[in-house]
Amino acid sequence: KIIDIDEGLIRAAKYLPSEEDIDKIKDENEIEKSYEIIYSKRHEGVLLSLFGDVPNYSDPVFEGLWDEVVSTDPEKVFDYCLQKGIDLFDKDGRPVPPWRDIAVILLALDKGIMDIIG
């Protein structure tokens, strides 16, 4: 899998699905048109595109990492991810929806809890 790198950074916003993709998700899931389902599909799409995996929050280790990220000042999380080479912000200046999950995966990689094989 090749990840686009712009100015030495991976821009997470590049992996957000387009509005057309979101409409396709809505069409394919006639019954599941709720915001939560669409958000989840967008969320997982970014993580799968960047890392090829998503955190397994049923695992207590990942739940602990989640708690660590949630209890950290968001600015510190943004800086941490930026230092790791991932820009979390969209062109509108807001962080991409799965910004905390991206941080969890980066922590898991740093701590040797998971490996990403490209």
C-alpha positions as CSV (number, residue, x, y, z in Angstrom):
1,K,0.0,0.0,0.0
2,I,1.4,3.4,-1.0
3,I,0.6,6.4,1.2
4,D,0.8,9.9,-0.2
5,I,3.3,12.0,1.6
6,D,3.1,15.7,1.2
7,E,5.9,17.9,2.6
8,G,7.2,14.9,4.7
9,L,3.8,14.5,6.3
10,I,0.9,12.1,5.8
11,R,-2.2,14.2,5.5
12,A,-5.0,12.1,7.1
13,A,-7.6,14.3,5.4
14,K,-6.6,12.9,2.0
15,Y,-8.1,9.6,3.2
16,L,-11.5,10.9,4.0
17,P,-14.2,9.5,1.7
18,S,-15.7,12.0,-0.8
19,E,-19.3,13.0,-0.6
20,E,-19.9,10.7,-3.6
21,D,-18.5,7.8,-1.5
22,I,-20.7,8.8,1.4
23,D,-23.7,8.8,-0.9
24,K,-22.7,5.3,-2.1
25,I,-22.5,4.1,1.5
26,K,-26.0,5.5,2.1
27,D,-27.4,3.8,-1.0
28,E,-25.7,0.4,-0.2
29,N,-27.1,0.5,3.3
30,E,-30.7,1.6,2.8
31,I,-31.6,0.6,6.3
32,E,-28.5,2.0,7.9
33,K,-28.7,5.7,6.9
34,S,-28.0,6.9,10.4
35,Y,-25.2,9.4,11.0
36,E,-23.5,6.9,13.3
37,I,-23.2,4.3,10.6
38,I,-21.9,6.8,8.0
39,Y,-19.5,8.2,10.6
40,S,-18.3,4.8,11.4
41,K,-17.7,3.9,7.8
42,R,-15.8,7.2,7.2
43,H,-13.9,6.7,10.4
44,E,-12.8,3.1,9.6
45,G,-12.0,4.0,6.0
46,V,-9.4,6.6,7.1
47,L,-7.8,4.1,9.5
48,L,-7.7,1.3,7.0
49,S,-6.3,3.5,4.4
50,L,-3.5,4.8,6.6
51,F,-2.7,1.7,8.6
52,G,-4.5,-1.3,7.1
53,D,-6.0,-1.9,10.6
54,V,-8.2,-0.4,13.3
55,P,-7.8,-0.5,17.0
56,N,-9.5,-3.5,18.7
57,Y,-11.1,-1.8,21.7
58,S,-12.4,-5.1,23.0
59,D,-8.8,-5.7,24.0
60,P,-8.1,-4.1,27.4
61,V,-4.7,-2.9,26.1
62,F,-6.3,-0.8,23.4
63,E,-8.9,0.4,25.8
64,G,-6.1,1.6,28.0
65,L,-4.5,3.4,25.2
66,W,-7.8,5.0,24.3
67,D,-8.1,6.2,27.9
68,E,-4.6,7.6,27.7
69,V,-5.4,9.5,24.5
70,V,-8.8,10.8,25.8
71,S,-7.2,12.0,29.0
72,T,-4.5,13.9,27.2
73,D,-4.9,17.5,26.1
74,P,-5.9,17.4,22.4
75,E,-3.2,19.9,21.5
76,K,-0.6,17.4,22.9
77,V,-2.2,14.6,20.9
78,F,-2.1,16.7,17.7
79,D,1.6,17.5,18.3
80,Y,2.4,13.9,19.0
81,C,0.8,12.7,15.8
82,L,2.5,15.5,13.9
83,Q,5.9,14.5,15.3
84,K,5.1,10.9,14.1
85,G,4.5,12.3,10.6
86,I,0.7,12.5,10.5
87,D,-1.2,15.8,10.0
88,L,-4.6,15.3,11.5
89,F,-6.2,18.5,10.1
90,D,-8.6,18.9,7.2
91,K,-8.5,22.0,5.0
92,D,-11.2,23.5,7.2
93,G,-8.9,23.4,10.2
94,R,-10.7,20.7,12.1
95,P,-9.2,17.4,13.0
96,V,-10.3,14.4,10.9
97,P,-13.0,12.3,12.6
98,P,-10.7,9.4,13.8
99,W,-8.0,11.6,15.2
100,R,-8.0,9.9,18.5
101,D,-7.9,6.5,16.9
102,I,-4.9,7.5,14.8
103,A,-3.2,8.5,18.0
104,V,-4.1,5.2,19.6
105,I,-2.6,3.3,16.7
106,L,0.6,5.4,16.8
107,L,0.9,4.7,20.6
108,A,0.4,1.0,19.9
109,L,3.1,1.1,17.3
110,D,5.5,3.0,19.7
111,K,4.8,0.6,22.5
112,G,5.3,-2.5,20.3
113,I,1.7,-3.6,20.8
114,M,1.0,-3.8,17.1
115,D,2.9,-3.8,13.9
116,I,1.8,-2.5,10.6
117,I,3.1,-4.4,7.6
118,G,2.8,-2.5,4.4
